Amino acid sequence: MSSAQPPHDPAAATADRAAYVAVLVFPVLILVGGAAGYFFAPTMQLASGWVNTLLGLVMFGMGLTLRPVDFALVAKRPVPIVVGVAAQYIVMPLLAVFVSWLLQLPPELAAGVILVGCAPGGTASNVVSYLARGDVAVSVTMTSISTLLAPVLTPLLTLWLAGQYMPLDGPSMAMSIVTIVLVPVIAGILVRLALSRLVKRLLPVLPWLSVLGIALIVAIVVSGSADRIIQAGLLVLLAVAIHNVLGYALGYLIGRATGQPVPVRRTTAVEVGMQNSGLAAGLAAQYMSPLAALPGAVFSVWHNLSGAVLALLCRRADARAAARLTTPDDAAARTRS
């Protein structure tokens, strides 16, 4: 399924505006959460025990948006799904190691960046894929499959690649991901099957509830390293930006190299470049250190902003392509009408 819409479809234009508002407002809300964590650090630290609960609620909300048909696409169109998910768990972890080496990051920050790279796809990627006129069905399926694989692949990859920077408890991390990711997602899917009409009414609200949950997680994470943010903030932002942008670029090139159409290339770029950074921040806060959780918190803001810019560039590319295909006779006919 492609998200391309007729050029003058009012319904599509309204949906586009709503999607852009969501993508641009999300990072503002997360920034507010980060500011609250910085300026009210002692108060926010009182909620440090709520991170896993908040992550579970966010993942439950994701499960409510999924349907069995989202997974059936794997059988119908396996190549783009397999390519995208494989790239997600190969490209981003290796890019994280590269960025950590390139910037000579301190051990805690390097471990945090690597954990972000080993996380599954971010839920905001589906909205960005829609805005970029990618293949939304493929995007949803890629996110879903990478999330279900997270309890195995995220701790294994993190232990392998980040274990050199600080000691990690891989089995405990795996059990946490099962508890706060796999179980809530499956529960959400089952609730949607049982209460489909009710859930359908709630669907427009779910993304906002999820981003509020992530904003609270970011506030708690930032409060744990508030005393070191000024010192490490710019370095973390640089690392996150390089990691994210290279993920977009390599994801698109992989889609192109495997012969995928342009909408799927765009979706692969978005899915590879955007991570479930809220999960990474929560896991880092629990199993690494407050400072190691900072890259996940920054990524939560950055990838929404960069995703909106990427979508705008894709749309401008489509507009230029359409203009090249428009003949003078076509333009004259439209003017007369």
C-alpha positions as CSV (number, residue, x, y, z in Angstrom):
1,M,0.0,0.0,0.0
2,S,1.4,3.4,-1.0
3,S,0.4,6.6,0.8
4,A,0.6,8.7,-2.4
5,Q,-2.6,10.8,-2.7
6,P,-4.3,12.7,-5.5
7,P,-2.8,16.2,-5.8
8,H,-6.0,18.1,-4.9
9,D,-7.7,15.7,-2.5
10,P,-9.1,17.8,0.4
11,A,-9.2,14.8,2.7
12,A,-5.6,13.9,2.0
13,A,-4.6,17.6,2.6
14,T,-6.3,17.5,6.0
15,A,-4.6,14.2,6.9
16,D,-1.3,15.7,5.8
17,R,-1.7,18.7,8.0
18,A,-2.7,16.6,11.0
19,A,0.3,14.3,10.5
20,Y,2.7,17.3,10.2
21,V,1.2,18.8,13.4
22,A,1.7,15.5,15.2
23,V,5.3,15.1,14.1
24,L,6.3,18.7,14.9
25,V,4.4,19.0,18.2
26,F,5.8,15.6,19.5
27,P,9.3,16.9,19.9
28,V,8.0,20.1,21.5
29,L,6.2,18.1,24.1
30,I,9.3,15.9,24.6
31,L,11.5,19.1,24.9
32,V,9.1,20.3,27.6
33,G,9.6,17.0,29.4
34,G,13.3,17.4,29.1
35,A,13.2,20.9,30.5
36,A,11.0,19.7,33.4
37,G,13.6,17.0,34.1
38,Y,16.4,19.6,34.1
39,F,14.9,22.4,36.1
40,F,13.0,20.2,38.6
41,A,15.4,17.3,38.8
42,P,14.9,16.4,42.5
43,T,11.1,16.2,42.0
44,M,11.3,14.2,38.8
45,Q,13.7,11.7,40.4
46,L,10.9,10.8,42.8
47,A,9.2,9.2,39.8
48,S,12.3,7.2,38.7
49,G,10.6,3.9,39.5
50,W,7.8,4.6,37.0
51,V,10.0,4.3,33.8
52,N,9.2,0.7,33.1
53,T,5.5,1.2,33.7
54,L,5.4,4.2,31.4
55,L,7.3,2.2,28.7
56,G,4.8,-0.6,29.1
57,L,1.9,1.8,28.6
58,V,3.5,3.2,25.5
59,M,4.0,-0.3,24.1
60,F,0.4,-1.3,25.0
61,G,-0.8,1.8,23.0
62,M,1.4,0.6,20.0
63,G,-0.2,-2.9,20.3
64,L,-3.7,-1.3,20.1
65,T,-2.8,0.2,16.7
66,L,-1.8,-3.2,15.3
67,R,-4.0,-5.8,13.4
68,P,-3.2,-9.3,12.2
69,V,-3.2,-8.0,8.7
70,D,-0.1,-6.0,9.5
71,F,1.8,-9.2,10.1
72,A,0.2,-11.0,7.1
73,L,2.1,-8.6,4.8
74,V,5.3,-10.6,5.7
75,A,4.0,-13.5,3.7
76,K,2.7,-11.4,0.8
77,R,5.8,-9.1,0.4
78,P,8.6,-10.7,2.3
79,V,11.6,-9.1,0.6
80,P,11.1,-5.4,1.6
81,I,10.1,-6.5,5.2
82,V,13.2,-8.8,5.6
83,V,15.5,-6.3,4.0
84,G,14.2,-3.4,6.2
85,V,14.3,-5.3,9.5
86,A,17.7,-6.8,8.8
87,A,19.0,-3.3,7.9
88,Q,17.5,-2.0,11.2
89,Y,19.4,-4.4,13.3
90,I,22.7,-4.3,11.3
91,V,23.1,-0.8,10.0
92,M,22.1,1.2,13.1
93,P,24.2,-0.8,15.7
94,L,27.3,-0.6,13.5
95,L,26.7,3.1,12.8
96,A,26.5,3.6,16.5
97,V,29.9,2.0,17.0
98,F,31.3,4.1,14.2
99,V,29.9,7.3,15.6
100,S,31.2,6.5,19.1
101,W,34.7,5.9,17.6
102,L,34.6,8.9,15.3
103,L,33.7,11.3,18.1
104,Q,35.7,9.5,20.8
105,L,32.7,9.4,23.1
106,P,33.2,8.8,26.8
107,P,32.3,5.2,27.7
108,E,28.9,6.0,29.2
109,L,27.8,8.0,26.2
110,A,29.2,5.5,23.8
111,A,27.2,2.7,25.5
112,G,24.1,4.8,25.4
113,V,24.4,5.6,21.6
114,I,25.0,1.9,20.9
115,L,21.9,1.0,22.9
116,V,19.9,3.4,20.8
117,G,21.3,1.8,17.7
118,C,20.3,-1.7,18.9
119,A,16.7,-0.6,19.7
120,P,13.8,-1.6,17.4
121,G,12.1,0.9,15.1
122,G,10.3,3.9,16.5
123,T,6.5,4.2,16.3
124,A,6.7,7.7,15.0
125,S,8.3,6.2,11.8
126,N,4.8,5.2,10.6
127,V,3.6,8.8,10.5
128,V,6.9,10.1,8.9
129,S,6.7,7.3,6.3
130,Y,3.1,8.5,5.5
131,L,4.3,12.2,5.2
132,A,7.2,11.1,3.0
133,R,4.8,9.3,0.7
134,G,6.4,6.0,1.5
135,D,4.7,2.6,1.8
136,V,2.8,2.9,5.1
137,A,1.8,-0.8,5.2
138,V,5.4,-1.8,4.9
139,S,6.4,0.7,7.5
140,V,3.9,-0.6,10.1
141,T,4.9,-4.2,9.5
142,M,8.7,-3.4,9.7
143,T,8.1,-1.6,13.0
144,S,6.0,-4.4,14.4
145,I,8.4,-7.2,13.4
146,S,11.5,-5.3,14.7
147,T,9.6,-4.7,18.0
148,L,8.8,-8.4,18.4
149,L,12.4,-9.3,17.8
150,A,13.7,-6.7,20.3
151,P,13.7,-9.1,23.4
152,V,16.3,-11.2,21.6
153,L,18.2,-8.9,19.3
154,T,18.5,-5.7,21.4
155,P,20.2,-7.2,24.5
156,L,22.4,-9.5,22.4
157,L,23.6,-6.7,20.2
158,T,24.0,-4.3,23.1
159,L,26.0,-6.8,25.1
160,W,28.2,-7.6,22.1
161,L,28.9,-4.0,21.0
162,A,28.5,-2.0,24.2
163,G,29.9,-4.5,26.7
164,Q,33.4,-3.2,26.0
165,Y,32.4,0.2,27.5
166,M,30.6,-0.9,30.7
167,P,29.4,-4.1,32.3
168,L,25.9,-5.2,31.3
169,D,23.4,-7.7,32.4
170,G,22.1,-9.1,29.1
171,P,19.7,-11.7,30.5
172,S,18.0,-9.2,32.8
173,M,17.7,-6.7,30.0
174,A,16.1,-9.3,27.8
175,M,13.5,-10.1,30.5
176,S,12.8,-6.4,30.9
177,I,12.2,-6.1,27.2
178,V,9.8,-9.0,27.3
179,T,8.0,-7.4,30.3
180,I,7.8,-3.9,29.0
181,V,7.6,-4.5,25.2
182,L,6.5,-7.9,24.1
183,V,3.8,-8.6,26.7
184,P,2.1,-5.1,26.4
185,V,2.2,-5.2,22.6
186,I,0.6,-8.6,22.5
187,A,-1.9,-7.5,25.1
188,G,-2.8,-4.5,23.0
189,I,-3.3,-6.6,19.9
190,L,-5.6,-9.0,21.8
191,V,-7.6,-6.1,23.3
192,R,-8.1,-4.6,19.8
193,L,-9.4,-7.9,18.5
194,A,-11.8,-8.2,21.5
195,L,-12.9,-4.6,21.6
196,S,-12.4,-3.4,18.0
197,R,-15.1,-0.7,17.9
198,L,-14.0,0.9,21.2
199,V,-10.4,0.8,20.2
200,K,-11.2,2.3,16.8
201,R,-12.7,5.4,18.5
202,L,-9.6,5.7,20.6
203,L,-7.1,5.5,17.7
204,P,-6.7,9.3,17.1
205,V,-5.8,9.8,20.8
206,L,-3.3,7.0,21.1
207,P,-0.3,8.7,19.5
208,W,-0.7,11.7,21.9
209,L,-0.9,9.5,24.9
210,S,2.2,7.7,23.8
211,V,4.2,10.9,23.3
212,L,3.1,12.1,26.7
213,G,4.4,8.9,28.1
214,I,7.7,9.3,26.3
215,A,7.9,13.0,27.5
216,L,7.6,11.8,31.1
217,I,10.3,9.1,30.5
218,V,12.6,11.8,29.0
219,A,11.9,14.1,32.0
220,I,12.9,11.3,34.4
221,V,15.9,10.3,32.4
222,V,17.2,13.9,32.1
223,S,16.7,14.5,35.8
224,G,19.2,11.7,36.5
225,S,21.9,13.4,34.6
226,A,20.9,17.1,35.0
227,D,24.2,18.0,36.5
228,R,26.1,16.8,33.4
229,I,23.8,17.9,30.5
230,I,25.5,21.2,29.8
231,Q,28.9,19.5,29.6
232,A,27.7,16.6,27.4
233,G,24.7,18.0,25.6
234,L,26.3,19.3,22.4
235,L,28.4,16.2,22.0
236,V,25.4,13.9,22.4
237,L,23.4,16.0,19.9
238,L,26.2,15.8,17.4
239,A,26.4,12.0,17.8
240,V,22.6,11.6,17.6
241,A,22.4,13.7,14.4
242,I,25.2,11.9,12.6
243,H,23.7,8.5,13.6
244,N,20.2,9.4,12.5
245,V,21.1,11.0,9.2
246,L,23.5,8.2,8.2
247,G,20.7,5.8,9.0
248,Y,18.4,7.5,6.6
249,A,21.0,7.6,3.9
250,L,22.1,4.0,4.2
251,G,18.5,2.8,4.5
252,Y,17.5,4.5,1.3
253,L,20.6,3.1,-0.5
254,I,19.8,-0.4,0.7
255,G,16.3,-0.1,-0.6
256,R,17.6,1.0,-3.9
257,A,20.3,-1.7,-4.1
258,T,17.7,-4.4,-3.5
259,G,15.5,-3.1,-6.3
260,Q,12.6,-1.7,-4.2
261,P,10.3,1.0,-5.7
262,V,10.8,4.6,-4.4
263,P,8.0,4.5,-1.8
264,V,9.6,1.4,-0.2
265,R,13.0,3.0,-0.4
266,R,11.7,5.9,1.6
267,T,10.1,3.7,4.1
268,T,13.3,1.7,4.6
269,A,15.2,4.9,5.1
270,V,12.7,6.1,7.7
271,E,12.5,2.7,9.5
272,V,16.3,2.3,9.6
273,G,17.0,5.9,10.7
274,M,14.2,6.3,13.4
275,Q,14.6,4.3,16.6
276,N,12.5,3.5,19.7
277,S,14.6,5.9,21.6
278,G,12.2,6.0,24.6
279,L,12.8,2.3,25.1
280,A,16.6,2.9,24.8
281,A,16.5,5.7,27.3
282,G,14.6,3.7,29.8
283,L,16.8,0.6,29.5
284,A,19.9,2.7,29.7
285,A,18.7,4.4,32.9
286,Q,18.0,1.0,34.4
287,Y,20.9,-1.1,33.2
288,M,23.7,1.5,32.5
289,S,23.7,5.0,34.0
290,P,21.8,8.2,33.9
291,L,24.3,9.7,31.6
292,A,24.1,6.7,29.2
293,A,20.3,7.4,29.0
294,L,20.9,10.9,27.6
295,P,21.4,9.8,23.9
296,G,18.0,8.1,24.0
297,A,16.4,11.2,25.4
298,V,18.0,13.5,22.8
299,F,17.2,11.1,20.0
300,S,13.5,11.2,21.0
301,V,13.5,14.9,20.1
302,W,15.8,14.9,17.1
303,H,14.4,12.1,15.0
304,N,10.9,13.7,14.9
305,L,12.4,17.0,13.7
306,S,14.7,15.3,11.1
307,G,11.8,13.0,10.0
308,A,9.6,16.0,9.3
309,V,12.5,17.6,7.2
310,L,13.0,14.3,5.4
311,A,9.3,14.1,4.6
312,L,9.3,17.6,3.2
313,L,12.3,16.9,1.0
314,C,10.6,13.8,-0.4
315,R,7.5,15.8,-1.2
316,R,9.5,18.5,-2.9
317,A,11.2,15.8,-5.0
318,D,7.8,14.5,-6.0
319,A,6.7,18.0,-6.9
320,R,9.8,18.6,-9.1
321,A,9.3,15.2,-10.8
322,A,5.6,16.1,-11.5
323,A,6.6,19.5,-12.9
324,R,9.1,17.8,-15.3
325,L,6.4,15.5,-16.5
326,T,3.9,18.3,-17.1
327,T,3.9,19.5,-20.8
328,P,3.1,23.1,-21.9
329,D,-0.2,21.8,-23.4
330,D,-1.2,20.3,-20.0
331,A,-0.5,23.5,-18.2
332,A,-2.5,25.5,-20.8
333,A,-5.4,23.1,-20.4
334,R,-5.4,23.4,-16.6
335,T,-5.3,27.2,-17.0
336,R,-8.4,27.2,-19.3
337,S,-10.3,25.0,-16.9
